[in-house]
Amino acid sequence: MPKIKDKPVAMGRHIIGIYVLSFILLVFLFYYHWIIGIVMTVLFSVSLYYSIVREKELVNQTEAYISTLSYRVKKVGEEALLEMPIGIILYGDDYQIEWANPYMNEFTEADSILSEKLDVLSDDIPSYLKDDKETFWITIGQYDLQVYNKKEERLLYLFDRTKQTELHTLYQNEKTVLGIIFLDNYEEITQNMDDTAKSQINSQVTSILNNWSNENGIYLKRTSQERFMAVMNQNILSDLEKSKFEILDEVRELITDKNVPLTLSIGIGLGSEDLPGLGELTQSSLDLALGRGGDQVVIKDDDTGKVRFYGGKTNPMEKRTRVRARVISHALKELVKESDQVLVMGHKAPDMDSIGASIGVLKIAQANEVEGFVVLDEDDINTGLQRLVDEMKDSEDLWSHFIDPDSALDIVTKDTLLVVVDTHKPSLVQEEKLIHKTEHIVVIDHHRRGEEFVDHPTLVYMEPYASSTAELVTELLEYQPSKLSLNMLESTALLAGIIVDTNSFTLRTGSRTFDAASYLRSKGADTVLVQKFLKEDLDIYVKRSRLIENTNIYRGNIAISVGNSRERYGPVIIAQAADTLLMMTEVEASFVISEREDGRIGISARSLGDVNVQVIMEKMNGGGHLTNAATQLDDMAVIDAYEWLKEIIDEYYEGGETE
């Protein structure tokens, strides 16, 4: 068949022009020599006839070619629609399938999907279409499909990407994961052991870890007495997460039999393409695990930017030496001396612990002859704290060093030392802008470390084992210059912080707690005055009793109180109700849910230690301690918060994780 580019569809104008010109020349030839003219006329006629016949043949051939080509194109189009390995669906306004090519039958067991709704393939398709998604992924059985949506034509193209997904999954599973395993309290525990006992502990721990690594295909290398390096891939890590890192329980149970409080902390990093970045991610995870009290696994995923936690269900062990307190105290003293002034700031809605610790740091600044101020927003204090504030206002020397956040912003400089107490989260401090106004920041806190943290602090003193920040600050005070003097009110404020956070020395109390209280008592702390600060109004007592009245027992040992939807309670009342419920018979943990005065839903959680309420509250975007935690929820009803809490408690008992 001739090529289409060689076929004219009609006699060209240039050919017609040539014949016209030839005819004119024939006329002139007849005029000058008629015999030659006759001969040329015959030749001209034959040539014209041949051209016309040939032109008709070419036109007929072209028409036949176009007709054949149209048929082939139509047939190929039909073949493509019916045989091409791409799913095609036409749907109506009500998401009903009006037409689908036979390829779609491979993804369903039904003989035909015509007239069915799109959700017969996947429940996600209608929601994606409502959101005007131009492309999205769905899963049908064992197939992973990428869908392209042509909204105007109500047309869907479905491409089978199962092989691509499998390759991506294989690639992800083989990516390197780095872990650091740290033996908590190893130095403190073994320093008084003889060589035989120390060797036995080492042998048992090493044996457990080696068996665990061999069973899971992990490369394990001991790098020091208390540190191991673990190399694995993401597929192995996924299996470990499914088992909720049972190695933590194995080590804890073994050591419990030996009456040695040794636990593991594991930091894991993944997702980083370069090994140095992976190493930094791993070390950061371990720091976070240790900052939260140890006995847990922290996983940082660079791809998602999320952090996952496992374990952390035991109370952090109290340190047996005070060397760290002395080192931190001396480091703080040097930082104070190098600064032009010291600003101390606690958290929003301050409590006794926050104010008491702030006063203690203020005294450290004064002992080193540096001007100091405590940042306090008077509009943000509760009734119980107001009694302490009223007492401080009677003491002009003390109250003159309290300033509001606006005044603090006016006087802060780059050489100012900012000390953040009783919190480590920038979003919770009295004035977040202060953090960005100075380059020298110290964090002193007793809460387990969360993902949110002050950027680039100069000094961090976080001890989750401590009962309160006031306890930590009291220990720091003992190593300050001898010229330091605490008066009765200042020492009482610190003691009040310890008493409130320990619920009168009943919770989270160690030997160091009593040492700190004894030191404060020797400085004139008045326990009667503390009780005066902690007194409450009769109306508040009655209101708290109504809240406690709405209590249900869940899972046999968890008390959950749900406030009435139309009643609002302050955070102090909610917390006190949770403390009261914990005193009830057979109650291991308590949760109080109520609408707060600011319109948010508040949940206060308490535990005797067997239930880690911090892990539960972290899942609800809160935090705190193993035995004392809380959260605040926006845009949620009380009953919805109650149902969500029960789901998380169920997941916790199954060994869940937090993110």
JOCOR-V351702 format. One record per pair of residues at least 12 apart in sequence whose ideal C-beta (glycine too) atoms are under 6 Angstrom apart, sorted by the first residue. I is the first residue (numbers start at 0). J is the second residue. Records with the same first field share a line. If there is no record, write none. Layout:
I->J / J
This chain:
0->64
6->57 / 61
8->61
10->54
21->43
25->39 / 40
80->100
81->100 / 101
86->102 / 103 / 157
87->100
88->155
89->154
90->117 / 153
94->116 / 117 / 125
95->116
96->112 / 113 / 115
99->112
106->139 / 142
120->139
121->137 / 139
123->137
133->148
134->147
142->159 / 161
143->160 / 161 / 164
144->157
145->158 / 160
171->233
172->233 / 234
173->232
174->233
176->231 / 232 / 233 / 236 / 269
177->268 / 277 / 281
178->229 / 265 / 267
179->266 / 281 / 285
180->227 / 229 / 265
181->226 / 264 / 285
182->225
183->262 / 264 / 293
184->316
185->225
187->319
188->259 / 261
207->249 / 250
211->246
215->235
216->235
217->229 / 231
218->230
243->309 / 654
244->296 / 309
247->263 / 310
250->263
260->316
262->293 / 294
264->288 / 289 / 293
265->296
266->281 / 284 / 285 / 288 / 297
267->284 / 298
268->280 / 281 / 284 / 299
269->300
270->300 / 301 / 302
271->301
280->299 / 301
284->297 / 299
287->448
290->448 / 461
291->447 / 448
292->315 / 447 / 463
294->310 / 313
295->310 / 311
296->309 / 310
305->658
306->450
307->656 / 658
308->657
309->656
312->611
314->608 / 625
315->463 / 464
317->464 / 509
324->474
325->478
327->460
328->475 / 478
330->458
332->367
334->416
335->364 / 367 / 369
336->367
338->414 / 416
339->414
340->370 / 415
341->364 / 369 / 371 / 416
342->372 / 374 / 407 / 415 / 417
343->357 / 360 / 361 / 373 / 418
344->374 / 419 / 428 / 429
345->357 / 420 / 421
346->421 / 422 / 427
347->427
348->379
351->495 / 496 / 499
352->421 / 467 / 468 / 469 / 496 / 500
353->421
355->469 / 492 / 493 / 495 / 496
356->420 / 421 / 468 / 469 / 472
357->373 / 420
358->489 / 492
359->472 / 476 / 493
360->418
361->373 / 400
363->479
366->479 / 480 / 482 / 483
372->400 / 402
373->401
374->404 / 407 / 429
375->401
376->404 / 429
381->571
386->532
387->532
394->488
404->429 / 430
407->433
411->433 / 436 / 437
413->437 / 438
415->437
416->439
417->433 / 437 / 440
418->441
419->442
420->443 / 468
421->468
423->442 / 444 / 452
424->451
425->453
439->457
440->453 / 456 / 457
441->458
442->456 / 459
443->460 / 468 / 471
444->461
445->465 / 467 / 468
447->463 / 613
448->461
449->622
466->500 / 501 / 507 / 508 / 512
467->496 / 497 / 500
469->493 / 496 / 497
470->497 / 512 / 515
473->493 / 515 / 518
485->522
487->523 / 525
490->519 / 522 / 523 / 524
491->524 / 525 / 528
493->519
494->519 / 524 / 529
495->529 / 532
497->516
498->529
502->578
506->626
507->626
543->572 / 575 / 576
546->560 / 562 / 576
547->560 / 576 / 579
549->561
556->585 / 587
557->588
558->580 / 586 / 589
559->590
560->591
561->592 / 641
562->593
564->637
567->594 / 596
568->593
569->596
570->601
573->591 / 593 / 601 / 603
574->603
576->591
577->589 / 591 / 603 / 605
578->605
581->605
587->607 / 609 / 610
588->606 / 610 / 612
589->605
590->604
591->603
592->637 / 640 / 641
594->637
599->631 / 633
600->632 / 635 / 640
601->631
602->630
603->629
604->616 / 628
606->626
608->626
611->625
612->628
613->625 / 628
614->657
615->647 / 651
616->628 / 630
617->657
618->647 / 657
